[in-house]
Amino acid sequence: MQKVDNKTLQLFLDRFIEELKEENDRRKPEKEINIPFVISSLYQSFEEHTDMFKEFIQDLCLYTDYTIDILNSQYEYNGLIDAEIKLFRNLNKYNKNGITPPNHNYKFCFTYDERYFGFCDCTPDMPDYREDKQCCGHGCDAVFCDFSIYKVSRIVSGSWKGDEHDYWEFEDEFYMSEKDLAEKKEKEERKIMIKELRNRIEEDQKRLAELESM
Protein backbone atom coordinates (compact mmCIF):
# COMPACT_ATOMS: atom_id res chain seq x y z
CA MET A 1 0.00 0.00 0.00
CA GLN A 2 1.38 3.40 -0.98
CA LYS A 3 2.05 5.74 1.92
CA VAL A 4 0.08 8.97 2.31
CA ASP A 5 1.98 12.16 1.55
CA ASN A 6 1.67 13.67 5.03
CA LYS A 7 4.23 11.98 7.30
CA THR A 8 2.31 12.74 10.50
CA LEU A 9 -0.88 11.14 9.20
CA GLN A 10 1.11 8.17 7.88
CA LEU A 11 2.70 7.67 11.30
CA PHE A 12 -0.73 7.80 12.90
CA LEU A 13 -2.03 5.29 10.36
CA ASP A 14 0.90 2.95 11.09
CA ARG A 15 0.27 3.15 14.82
CA PHE A 16 -3.45 2.65 14.33
CA ILE A 17 -2.84 -0.49 12.25
CA GLU A 18 -0.54 -1.88 14.97
CA GLU A 19 -3.25 -1.27 17.58
CA LEU A 20 -5.78 -3.07 15.39
CA LYS A 21 -3.39 -6.03 15.05
CA GLU A 22 -2.97 -6.19 18.82
CA GLU A 23 -6.74 -5.97 19.27
CA ASN A 24 -7.17 -8.91 16.89
CA ASP A 25 -4.68 -10.92 18.94
CA ARG A 26 -7.04 -10.53 21.90
CA ARG A 27 -10.13 -11.51 19.93
CA LYS A 28 -11.54 -14.83 18.83
CA PRO A 29 -10.99 -15.51 15.10
CA GLU A 30 -14.65 -14.97 14.23
CA LYS A 31 -14.59 -11.57 15.98
CA GLU A 32 -11.41 -10.24 14.38
CA ILE A 33 -11.47 -6.78 12.80
CA ASN A 34 -11.09 -6.57 9.03
CA ILE A 35 -8.17 -4.14 9.11
CA PRO A 36 -8.00 -3.08 5.43
CA PHE A 37 -11.78 -2.57 5.49
CA VAL A 38 -11.58 -0.29 8.56
CA ILE A 39 -8.70 1.88 7.37
CA SER A 40 -9.76 2.14 3.69
CA SER A 41 -11.90 5.31 3.86
CA LEU A 42 -9.63 6.89 6.46
CA TYR A 43 -6.57 6.28 4.28
CA GLN A 44 -8.37 7.71 1.25
CA SER A 45 -9.39 10.86 3.14
CA PHE A 46 -5.89 11.32 4.59
CA GLU A 47 -4.50 11.14 1.06
CA GLU A 48 -7.06 13.25 -0.80
CA HIS A 49 -8.26 15.75 1.83
CA THR A 50 -5.22 16.40 4.02
CA ASP A 51 -6.26 20.03 4.60
CA MET A 52 -9.36 18.86 6.47
CA PHE A 53 -7.13 17.32 9.15
CA LYS A 54 -4.99 20.41 9.80
CA GLU A 55 -5.89 20.76 13.51
CA PHE A 56 -5.60 17.01 14.09
CA ILE A 57 -2.14 17.00 12.49
CA GLN A 58 -1.01 19.92 14.67
CA ASP A 59 -2.10 18.09 17.81
CA LEU A 60 -0.35 14.87 16.79
CA CYS A 61 2.86 16.81 16.17
CA LEU A 62 2.66 18.60 19.52
CA TYR A 63 1.59 15.64 21.67
CA THR A 64 3.69 12.90 20.14
CA ASP A 65 3.10 10.31 22.88
CA TYR A 66 -0.62 10.08 22.15
CA THR A 67 -2.31 6.73 22.65
CA ILE A 68 -4.90 4.89 20.57
CA ASP A 69 -7.49 2.76 22.35
CA ILE A 70 -9.78 0.43 20.38
CA LEU A 71 -13.31 0.39 21.82
CA ASN A 72 -16.61 -1.26 21.08
CA SER A 73 -18.80 0.84 18.83
CA GLN A 74 -21.27 3.25 20.41
CA TYR A 75 -23.68 2.59 17.53
CA GLU A 76 -26.06 -0.32 18.13
CA TYR A 77 -27.32 -0.68 14.54
CA ASN A 78 -24.37 -0.53 12.15
CA GLY A 79 -21.41 0.26 14.38
CA LEU A 80 -18.05 -1.37 13.72
CA ILE A 81 -15.51 -0.06 16.23
CA ASP A 82 -14.53 3.20 17.92
CA ALA A 83 -11.01 4.46 18.51
CA GLU A 84 -10.15 6.98 21.23
CA ILE A 85 -7.08 9.14 20.67
CA LYS A 86 -5.70 10.40 23.98
CA LEU A 87 -3.29 13.23 23.32
CA PHE A 88 -1.10 13.03 26.40
CA ARG A 89 -0.10 10.65 29.17
CA ASN A 90 2.74 12.41 30.97
CA LEU A 91 1.51 15.73 32.36
CA ASN A 92 4.89 16.55 33.93
CA LYS A 93 6.59 16.22 30.55
CA TYR A 94 4.51 19.00 29.03
CA ASN A 95 4.71 21.26 32.06
CA LYS A 96 8.49 20.85 32.03
CA ASN A 97 8.68 21.84 28.36
CA GLY A 98 6.27 24.74 28.78
CA ILE A 99 3.56 23.11 26.66
CA THR A 100 -0.01 23.54 27.82
CA PRO A 101 -1.77 20.15 28.04
CA PRO A 102 -4.86 19.98 25.83
CA ASN A 103 -8.36 19.87 27.26
CA HIS A 104 -9.60 17.65 24.44
CA ASN A 105 -9.10 14.25 22.83
CA TYR A 106 -10.35 12.72 19.59
CA LYS A 107 -12.75 9.89 18.93
CA PHE A 108 -13.03 7.98 15.65
CA CYS A 109 -16.29 6.11 15.00
CA PHE A 110 -16.31 3.51 12.24
CA THR A 111 -19.60 2.25 10.82
CA TYR A 112 -20.87 0.31 7.81
CA ASP A 113 -21.82 2.17 4.63
CA GLU A 114 -24.22 -0.12 2.78
CA ARG A 115 -24.80 0.78 -0.85
CA TYR A 116 -27.63 -0.94 -2.66
CA PHE A 117 -26.69 -0.48 -6.31
CA GLY A 118 -28.25 -3.67 -7.57
CA PHE A 119 -28.00 -7.45 -7.35
CA CYS A 120 -24.77 -8.83 -8.81
CA ASP A 121 -25.18 -10.55 -12.17
CA CYS A 122 -21.57 -10.23 -13.32
CA THR A 123 -20.11 -12.83 -15.68
CA PRO A 124 -16.45 -13.73 -16.39
CA ASP A 125 -16.56 -12.05 -19.80
CA MET A 126 -17.20 -8.60 -18.26
CA PRO A 127 -14.36 -6.02 -17.91
CA ASP A 128 -12.53 -6.06 -14.56
CA TYR A 129 -14.16 -9.36 -13.55
CA ARG A 130 -12.29 -11.05 -10.70
CA GLU A 131 -12.58 -14.77 -10.29
CA ASP A 132 -11.79 -14.67 -6.55
CA LYS A 133 -14.66 -12.22 -5.98
CA GLN A 134 -16.90 -13.61 -8.72
CA CYS A 135 -17.78 -10.01 -9.54
CA CYS A 136 -16.47 -7.08 -11.59
CA GLY A 137 -17.04 -4.67 -8.69
CA HIS A 138 -19.02 -2.11 -10.70
CA GLY A 139 -22.67 -1.31 -10.07
CA CYS A 140 -23.39 -4.14 -7.61
CA ASP A 141 -24.50 -4.05 -3.98
CA ALA A 142 -21.52 -3.29 -1.77
CA VAL A 143 -20.56 -2.45 1.80
CA PHE A 144 -17.81 0.03 2.67
CA CYS A 145 -16.48 1.59 5.86
CA ASP A 146 -17.67 5.02 6.96
CA PHE A 147 -15.88 7.04 9.63
CA SER A 148 -16.55 10.14 11.69
CA ILE A 149 -14.04 12.06 13.81
CA TYR A 150 -15.13 13.88 16.96
CA LYS A 151 -13.17 16.35 19.00
CA VAL A 152 -14.11 15.60 22.60
CA SER A 153 -13.56 18.54 24.94
CA ARG A 154 -13.02 18.08 28.66
CA ILE A 155 -15.05 20.76 30.46
CA VAL A 156 -14.00 19.98 34.03
CA SER A 157 -12.54 17.08 35.99
CA GLY A 158 -12.53 16.23 39.66
CA SER A 159 -12.15 13.49 42.24
CA TRP A 160 -13.46 12.75 45.72
CA LYS A 161 -11.83 14.85 48.43
CA GLY A 162 -11.55 12.87 51.63
CA ASP A 163 -11.06 9.26 52.67
CA GLU A 164 -13.30 6.22 52.42
CA HIS A 165 -15.06 6.92 55.72
CA ASP A 166 -16.08 10.35 54.41
CA TYR A 167 -17.55 8.67 51.35
CA TRP A 168 -19.51 6.21 53.50
CA GLU A 169 -21.18 9.13 55.24
CA PHE A 170 -22.10 10.65 51.89
CA GLU A 171 -23.48 7.29 50.72
CA ASP A 172 -25.62 6.96 53.86
CA GLU A 173 -27.05 10.45 53.36
CA PHE A 174 -27.78 9.68 49.72
CA TYR A 175 -29.77 6.55 50.50
CA MET A 176 -31.67 8.35 53.26
CA SER A 177 -33.13 10.67 50.60
CA GLU A 178 -33.49 7.97 47.92
CA LYS A 179 -35.69 5.40 49.65
CA ASP A 180 -36.46 3.34 46.55
CA LEU A 181 -32.76 2.90 45.74
CA ALA A 182 -32.01 2.12 49.38
CA GLU A 183 -34.61 -0.66 49.36
CA LYS A 184 -33.23 -2.03 46.12
CA LYS A 185 -29.68 -1.97 47.53
CA GLU A 186 -30.80 -3.73 50.71
CA LYS A 187 -32.64 -6.34 48.66
CA GLU A 188 -29.56 -7.05 46.51
CA GLU A 189 -27.33 -7.25 49.56
CA ARG A 190 -29.78 -9.70 51.16
CA LYS A 191 -29.71 -11.90 48.03
CA ILE A 192 -25.92 -11.97 48.07
CA MET A 193 -25.85 -12.83 51.79
CA ILE A 194 -28.37 -15.66 51.32
CA LYS A 195 -26.38 -17.08 48.43
CA GLU A 196 -23.14 -16.96 50.41
CA LEU A 197 -24.79 -18.64 53.42
CA ARG A 198 -26.26 -21.39 51.23
CA ASN A 199 -22.88 -22.05 49.63
CA ARG A 200 -21.27 -22.17 53.07
CA ILE A 201 -23.94 -24.57 54.36
CA GLU A 202 -23.49 -26.85 51.34
CA GLU A 203 -19.73 -26.93 51.89
CA ASP A 204 -20.22 -27.64 55.61
CA GLN A 205 -22.69 -30.45 54.83
CA LYS A 206 -20.22 -32.02 52.40
CA ARG A 207 -17.45 -31.79 54.97
CA LEU A 208 -19.72 -33.28 57.66
CA ALA A 209 -20.66 -36.19 55.38
CA GLU A 210 -16.99 -36.87 54.67
CA LEU A 211 -16.12 -36.90 58.37
CA GLU A 212 -19.05 -39.17 59.25
CA SER A 213 -18.09 -41.66 56.54
CA MET A 214 -14.57 -42.12 57.96
Secondary structure, DSSP 8 states (H G I E B T S, - for coil): ----S-HHHHHHHHHHHHHHHHHHHHS-GGG---HHHHHHHHHHHHHH-GGGGHHHHHHHHHSTT-EEEEEE-S-TTTEEEEEEEE--S-HHHHHHTT----SEEEEEEEEEEEE--------TTSTT-BTTTTB--SSS-EEEEEEEEEEEE--------S-HHHHHHHHHHHHHH-HHHHHHHHHHHHHHHHHHHHHHHHHHHHHHHHHHT-
